[in-house]
């Protein structure tokens, strides 16, 4: 992941804004995801309210470790394998990216700057590439990116 310190600072500042209402942020994310990819709804058996909080907690953990890729890598690899077991497919990574960006735009509103979009995009793309490589080792040289 090629994040600068400025990228990390921007991501952390915007996550702090999201954390003022983690429940809403998570709910907006899942509303966006189910709008973009309605078929993903069947992947979630749990109460979506608790799932939204779990998502935002995981994002918070990742954000807190962006400067420490050695510590973050095993977490991301484990996350990839768990998502594979839940039935997540490779194309879902692009849909999740789109839902994340939509949520950021809605929740951050005017604070969702071009710089924030670029920083979050670099972070998500780097993490998603690792997750896809771990979950789908037969995939060679493809990119998981969808919308920038």
C-alpha positions as CSV (number, residue, x, y, z in Angstrom):
1,X,0.0,0.0,0.0
2,X,1.6,3.3,-1.1
3,X,0.1,5.7,1.5
4,X,1.9,8.9,2.4
5,X,1.8,10.3,5.9
6,X,-0.6,12.9,4.5
7,X,-2.9,10.1,3.2
8,X,-2.9,8.4,6.6
9,X,-3.6,11.7,8.3
10,X,-6.5,12.4,5.9
11,X,-8.0,8.9,6.4
12,X,-7.7,9.2,10.2
13,X,-9.3,12.6,10.3
14,X,-12.2,11.5,8.2
15,X,-12.6,8.3,10.2
16,X,-12.8,10.5,13.3
17,X,-15.7,12.3,11.7
18,X,-17.3,8.9,10.9
19,X,-16.8,7.8,14.5
20,X,-19.1,10.5,15.8
21,X,-21.9,8.2,14.7
22,X,-20.6,4.8,13.9
23,X,-24.0,3.2,13.7
24,X,-25.2,5.7,11.1
25,X,-22.0,5.3,9.1
26,X,-22.3,1.5,9.0
27,X,-26.0,1.7,8.2
28,X,-25.4,4.0,5.3
29,X,-22.7,1.7,4.0
30,X,-25.0,-1.3,4.0
31,X,-27.8,0.7,2.5
32,X,-25.4,1.6,-0.3
33,X,-24.1,-1.9,-0.7
34,X,-27.6,-3.5,-1.0
35,X,-28.6,-0.8,-3.5
36,X,-25.5,-1.4,-5.6
37,X,-25.5,-5.2,-5.2
38,X,-28.8,-6.5,-3.9
39,X,-27.6,-10.1,-4.1
40,X,-25.1,-9.4,-1.3
41,X,-27.9,-9.1,1.2
42,X,-28.2,-12.9,1.4
43,X,-24.6,-13.1,2.7
44,X,-25.6,-11.5,6.0
45,X,-27.5,-13.6,8.5
46,X,-26.8,-11.4,11.5
47,X,-28.8,-8.4,12.6
48,X,-27.6,-5.6,10.3
49,X,-27.4,-3.1,13.2
50,X,-24.7,-5.2,14.9
51,X,-23.1,-5.9,11.5
52,X,-22.8,-2.2,10.8
53,X,-21.0,-1.7,14.1
54,X,-18.8,-4.7,13.4
55,X,-17.9,-3.2,10.0
56,X,-17.0,0.2,11.5
57,X,-15.0,-1.4,14.3
58,X,-13.0,-3.3,11.7
59,X,-12.4,-0.2,9.6
60,X,-11.3,1.6,12.8
61,X,-8.8,-1.2,13.5
62,X,-7.4,-0.9,10.0
63,X,-7.2,2.8,10.1
64,X,-5.3,2.7,13.4
65,X,-2.7,0.4,11.9
66,X,-2.2,2.0,8.4
67,X,1.3,3.1,9.3
68,X,2.2,-0.5,10.4
69,X,1.8,-2.8,7.4
70,X,3.6,-5.7,9.2
71,X,1.0,-5.7,11.9
72,X,-1.9,-5.1,9.5
73,X,-1.0,-7.8,7.0
74,X,-2.1,-10.9,9.1
75,X,-5.3,-9.1,10.1
76,X,-6.1,-8.4,6.5
77,X,-5.2,-12.0,5.4
78,X,-7.4,-13.5,8.1
79,X,-10.2,-11.1,7.1
80,X,-9.9,-12.3,3.5
81,X,-10.2,-16.0,4.4
82,X,-13.1,-15.3,6.7
83,X,-14.9,-13.4,3.9
84,X,-14.2,-16.2,1.5
85,X,-15.9,-18.7,4.0
86,X,-18.9,-16.4,4.2
87,X,-19.4,-16.6,0.4
88,X,-17.8,-13.3,-0.7
89,X,-16.8,-13.4,-4.3
90,X,-14.1,-11.5,-6.1
91,X,-16.5,-9.1,-7.8
92,X,-17.9,-8.0,-4.4
93,X,-14.7,-6.1,-3.7
94,X,-15.5,-3.6,-6.4
95,X,-19.0,-3.3,-5.1
96,X,-17.8,-2.8,-1.5
97,X,-15.4,-0.1,-2.8
98,X,-18.3,1.7,-4.4
99,X,-20.5,1.4,-1.3
100,X,-17.6,2.7,0.9
101,X,-17.2,5.7,-1.3
102,X,-20.9,6.4,-1.4
103,X,-21.0,6.2,2.4
104,X,-18.1,8.5,2.8
105,X,-19.7,11.0,0.5
106,X,-23.0,10.9,2.4
107,X,-21.7,10.9,6.0
108,X,-18.7,13.2,5.5
109,X,-20.7,15.5,3.2
110,X,-18.6,18.6,2.3
111,X,-15.6,17.1,4.2
112,X,-15.3,14.4,1.6
113,X,-12.7,16.2,-0.5
114,X,-10.8,14.9,-3.6
115,X,-7.8,14.3,-1.3
116,X,-9.9,12.2,1.0
117,X,-11.4,10.2,-1.9
118,X,-7.9,9.6,-3.3
119,X,-6.4,8.6,0.1
120,X,-9.3,6.2,0.9
121,X,-9.1,4.8,-2.6
122,X,-5.4,4.0,-2.2
123,X,-5.9,2.4,1.1
124,X,-8.9,0.3,0.0
125,X,-7.3,-0.7,-3.2
126,X,-4.1,-1.8,-1.4
127,X,-6.0,-3.8,1.2
128,X,-8.5,-5.3,-1.4
129,X,-5.6,-6.4,-3.6
130,X,-4.0,-8.3,-0.6
131,X,-7.4,-9.8,0.3
132,X,-8.1,-10.9,-3.3
133,X,-4.6,-12.5,-3.7
134,X,-5.1,-14.4,-0.4
135,X,-8.7,-15.5,-1.1
136,X,-8.2,-16.3,-4.8
137,X,-4.6,-17.4,-5.3
138,X,-5.3,-18.6,-8.8
139,X,-5.9,-15.0,-9.8
140,X,-2.7,-13.6,-11.4
141,X,-2.0,-10.0,-12.3
142,X,-5.7,-8.8,-12.2
143,X,-6.7,-5.7,-10.3
144,X,-9.6,-5.6,-7.9
145,X,-10.3,-1.9,-8.4
146,X,-13.6,-0.8,-9.9
147,X,-14.5,2.8,-9.6
148,X,-12.1,5.7,-8.7
